[in-house]
Amino acid sequence: MAAAKKHKPGKPSPSSEHDPGKDHDDLNRSPDTVGESVMSPEELERVLAGMRTAGSAIDEEDPRERLASPIGYTRKHGGLPPTKKSLGQNWLVDPDTTRAIAAALRASEGDLVVEIGPGTGALTEVLLENGYRVVALEIDRRMVDVLAERWPDHDRLTVIHADVMKADLSEITNGEPFCIVGNLPYNITSSLIFKLLEQFRTHPALISRIVILLQYEVALRLTAQPGASKASVLSLLLRYWGEPELALQVPKEVFQPMPKVDAGLLAMDISPEPLHPVDHWPTLLRLVKGTFAKRRKMLRNSVPGIVGLRPIEGIEFDWTRRPQTLSAADYAWLAEQLAPKHER
């Protein structure tokens, strides 16, 4: 795994008590209440000062030097829009960070990019400047209106009011291959990645690359190598389709409100076919999830308790191993051996 680069923004944005950065085990929980946070004029001025290059002015004629669009929104409306705690919103307010995320896509002018959760449009702005065609999926009706007002007639931007967890990505893009990018709400990370894994399997070659910003600790788990203490179900399953990389460590100060934890940028090229052929995908999922649920146990003690698998007797394997030590290839082979007759 490539070492993560620590991104250094300008002057930190102010602190906030709002914290969507839940512990890894709480990623699928959604808060029951809705909280809002608005940036004051004094706080805004500090953020703006930190984003300017010392001793130089912003050249408004050069798109590479423009401030990210949340600041454009702020100048027009007098403050950033309030965030909704139930949606895990944190506005990305550093232009250098948005450019780094866009660069990690490694896309070419004219390529199709699906952006998840564009919010105020900070990253959207850079994607459009790079010449990409953008389909932006936004669950918050308020932000759909903000984006429509900012780009009322852009011929390379389509904004769709939709929940990405319920959206059919192949239908939205009419089956055209695309890259995915987004600043993900921390509370949907695991569910969304499982959804993407299913897309990789059922629609080969539809998604060519993913670049997603998520909680740093989760990014470490998702990119952990087999044998590492942080290896997990998702870090293993992702390796059937590519090699997840921690491309960037993004400090919490570039978000408004500021969470209590840094973010990590996960990037991965998606193979059109599994790197390790799996004939029995349902068996593989049962095996991986079942063994990692008891990750401290040897396989000889955890596998027999998983419903729907054949007995391990007669299968030559080192059953004293623990799940985090197995590679994707090991699990693919075991799934073939343990698949019930009706799946063989």
N, C-alpha and C positions, 0 to 999 in steps of 0.2 A: 504494500500500500504506500502510495506516495505521501510524504509528509505534508501536513496541512500548512498553508501559508497563513500567517497572522496578518489580517488586513488592518491597517492603521488609518483611521479616518481623521478628520480634523478635531476640533474641540468637542468633547462629549456633550450629548444632549442631557437635559436635566433628568433626575431620577423620578421614578413613579412607583407607587405601591402596587400597581397592577402587574400581575405576574402570570402569564400563560404558560411559563416553562415548568410544567408539572414534572414530577418524578416519572421515570420511564414506565413504571407500572400503571400510571394514571393517564396514559396518552389517549385512551378511548373515552375518557370521561368528559362530559360537557358541563360547565357550571350551570346551575339552575337559575342564577340571577344575571341580570344585565347591568354591567357597570360602564360608566362613561368617563372619559378624561379628555380635557381640552387644553391645548397649549396657550399660555398667557402671552401677551405681547412681549414682556420682558424675557420670558423663556425663549420665545421665537428669535429674538434678537441675538441671544447667546448662540443658538443653533446656527443662525445665518452667519455669524462671525466666524464660527468654527469651520464652516464649509468654504469660506473664501480663501483663496491663496494669499498668504501674507504679503502685503505690500503691493498687490495687483488688483485690478478691477475685473469683473466678469465681462467678457465680450459677448454681448447678446446676439451678434451676427454669426458667431461660431457655435453651432449646435453642440459641439463637444464640450463647450465651456458653460452651458446653461445649467442652472440649478435643477435638481430633480423636481418633478411635477408637484409633489406635496407642497413645495415652497411656492410654486406658481399658484396653487390653490389658495395658500395662506395669504398671499399678497392680494388676491382678488376678493376673498371672503373674510379676511381678518382673523383667521385662525384655522388650524387643522380641523377636519371634521371629527366629531367625537367617535371614539372606538366603542365597539360592542364586545363586552367580555364573553358573552355566549358564543361569539364567532371567533374568539381568540385573536382579535385584530391587534396588530402593532404596525404602525406606519413606518416604512423604511424611508429615512430622511437624508441619507448620505449619497451624493451622486457618484462618488468613486466606487462605492459598494455596488450600486446598480450596474455600472459599467463592467465591473469585474464579473458579476453574475452573467451578464449578457455575453461577455467574451468566453465564458466557460462553455457556452452552447456549441462553439466551434461551427456555427452555421454560416451559410453563404447568403448573399443578397437574393431575395426572392423565395427563400425557404419558408415553409409553413411552420409556425410556432404556436403551440397552445399554451397560454399563460393561465395558471390557476391562481385565483384570488388577486387580481390586479389592484384592488383597493383604490387609492387615489391616482394611480397611474405612474408612479415613479419609475418602475422597471419598464412599463409599457412604452414610455417615452423613448427610452434607449433602444428598445427592440425596433421601434419604428424608424429611428434615426439610422439604425444599421441596415435598413432596407428589407427587413423581414415582413412577411404577411402574418398577421397576428389574429388569433381567435382567443378572446379573453373571456373566461368563465368566472362570473362574479355572483355570489349568493346574496349579497347585500343590495337591495333595491336602491338605496341611497347612492351607493358608489357607481351603480350602473348609470344613474342620472349624471353624476359628476363626470364620468368618462364620456358620456354622450355630449355633454356641454363642452368639454375640452376639445374633443375631436368630432364635430358634428357630421363631417362629410369625408372622413379619411378613407381612401379607396383600398388601403391595406389593413384596415382594422375592423373586426367584427366583434361586438360586445354582446354576450349572451347572458341573460339573467338565469342562472342555473346552479344547482348544487352538483359539484363535480362527482360526489358519491353516487348520484342517481343518473348522471349523464351518460349517454352512449357515445364514447369518443369517436368510434368509427363512423357513426351516423353524422355527428357534428362536422366532421372533416370530409364527408362523402368518400371515405375510404382512402384518402390521399395520405401518404406517409408524412409524419411530422415529428418535431421535437417537443418535449414538455419542459416548462420552466415555471417556477413559482416560489413565493415566500409562504410556506405552508403554515396554517394554524397548527400549533403543536398538538391539539386534541384530536386531530384526524390523521396524524402521520401513519400510524400502523395500518389503519383501515384502508387508507388510500394506496399504500404500497401493496397490500394484498390485492386490491382492485387492479393495480397496474400489472402485477404478476399474471393475473388472469387474462388481461389484455395481451400481454406478450405471448401467452400460450394459444389463445383462441384467434388472434389476428396477427400472424407472423409478419414481420417487416413493417407493421403499421407505425410503430414508435421506434425511432432510430436512436434517440438519446434523451436522457432525463437529467435535469439540473435543478435540484430542489434545495431550498433553504429550510433547515429544521433545527430543533434543539441540539446543541453541540453534543451532549452526552448520547443522544439517540444516534446522531451521525457516527459517533465512535463505535456504537454497537453494530450499526448497519454495515460498516466497512471493516469490522474485525475479521481477521483471518482465522480459519479453522485451527483449533488448538489454543487460541487466545481466550482469556477468562471472560471477555466481553462477547464472544461468539454467541449468536442467537438464531432463532428460527428464521428471521428475515435475512440476516447476513448470509445464511446458507442458501436460502431459496433464491436470492438475487444472483448468486453465482452460477445458476443454471442459464442465465441470460447475459452475463457480463462480469466485469470486475469493478465493483463499486469503489470509488475514490473519494477521499476527503480532500476536496480541492482548495478549501479556504476555511479558516476560522474567522467568523465575523463577530466583533465585539458587540455587546449589548447596547453600547452607547449610540449606535447608529439607528436605533428604533425609538419611536415615540408612540405610546408610553414606553419607558425603558424597562424591560424584564430583568429578572435577577440572574439570568444565565446568558452566556454567549450562544451564538448560533453556529451551525456548521453547514457548509455547502457540499452536498453530495452530488457527484457527477458520474454518469455511467453510460457507455455506448451499449446499445441493446442488440444482441445477436438475433437474426431472423429465425434461427432454430436453436434449441437448447444446446449448450456446450457439452452437456452430458446427457445423451438420449435417455428419456424416461418413458417407458411404455405404460406404466401404471401410475399416473399422476395422483389419483385419489389415494392410492396406497402410500405413495411418497409423502403426501401431506399428513396422513394419519401417523406415519412412522416418525416424521420429523417433529410434529407437534407433540406427539405422545412421549417421545424420549426427552425432549427438552423440558417438558413439564416436570420431569424428575431428573434433572440434569446432573444431580450428584450421585445418582445410582448407576451401576454398571448396566450395560445393555441386557445382560442375562436376567436382570431383575426387573427392568422396565418394559422391555418389548413384549413379554408374555401377557402383560396386563392391557395391551392395546387391542381394542375390539376390531375385528375384521381382518386380522393378520393370520397367516399360517403359523403353525408351531415352529420353533427354531431348531428343534431336534433334527439332526441329519444335515444341517447347513453349516459348512465349515467356515467359521469366522471367529475372530477374537472377541468373544462376547463379554470380556472383562473391561472393554473400553467404555468410555463415557461419551455422551453425544457431541460435546463440543470439540472432541478430537477427530471426528470423522469429517472427511471432505465431501463435496457435492457428489463426486464420483462414487465414493463409498456408499452414500445413501441411495444413489441410483441403482447400484448393484443389489443392495439389500432389498429395495422395494420390489425388484424383479423376483427375488427369491421368496419374499414373504407375501406376494400378491395372492389373494384367494383365487380359486379355480375360475370363477366367473369373470375375473379381470385379466386372466392370462391369455 
